[in-house]
Amino acid sequence: MTASLPDSSELAFHDWQVEEREVRRHIPRRGRQHAFEVIDPRRTALVVIDMVPFFLDESAYCRGIVANINTLAETAEVLELIGSGAIA
């Protein structure tokens, strides 16, 4: 189930990114950029916290990430179906 999107004039977005110096710092320690090279949908959960009407009503930033949460949820659903063999 996905949430409906609010009017785009009611959205706000954080200008957030991982600093390049942090990426460079972790690569030697891990041997790669990302902690996980592969995400196994059979062993992975998408946990969405505090996306309740109170927060959505009060925060344009919360409303701004609804589309991304929906995309993650839809992708996780498809990957779960592929991983289970339900679809190829």
MOKA-V239732 format. One record per pair of residues at least 4 apart in sequence whose ideal C-beta (glycine too) atoms are under 7 Angstrom apart, sorted by sequence separation. I is the first residue (numbers start at 1). J is the second residue. If there is no record, write none. Layout:
i->I j->J
i->I j->J
This chain:
i->6 j->10
i->18 j->22
i->20 j->24
i->21 j->25
i->22 j->26
i->23 j->27
i->26 j->30
i->40 j->44
i->51 j->55
i->52 j->56
i->53 j->57
i->54 j->58
i->55 j->59
i->59 j->63
i->60 j->64
i->65 j->69
i->66 j->70
i->67 j->71
i->68 j->72
i->69 j->73
i->70 j->74
i->71 j->75
i->72 j->76
i->73 j->77
i->74 j->78
i->75 j->79
i->76 j->80
i->77 j->81
i->78 j->82
i->79 j->83
i->80 j->84
i->6 j->11
i->18 j->23
i->27 j->32
i->30 j->35
i->32 j->37
i->39 j->44
i->50 j->55
i->51 j->56
i->81 j->86
i->82 j->87
i->27 j->33
i->56 j->62
i->81 j->87
i->55 j->62
i->56 j->63
i->23 j->33
i->51 j->62
i->51 j->69
i->48 j->69
i->46 j->72
i->46 j->73
i->46 j->76
i->41 j->76
i->41 j->79
i->41 j->80
i->42 j->83
i->41 j->83
i->14 j->61
i->12 j->60
i->11 j->60
i->12 j->61
i->10 j->60
i->13 j->64
i->11 j->63
i->12 j->64
i->10 j->63
i->11 j->64
i->6 j->63
i->5 j->66
i->5 j->67
i->3 j->66
i->3 j->70
i->2 j->70
i->2 j->73
i->2 j->74
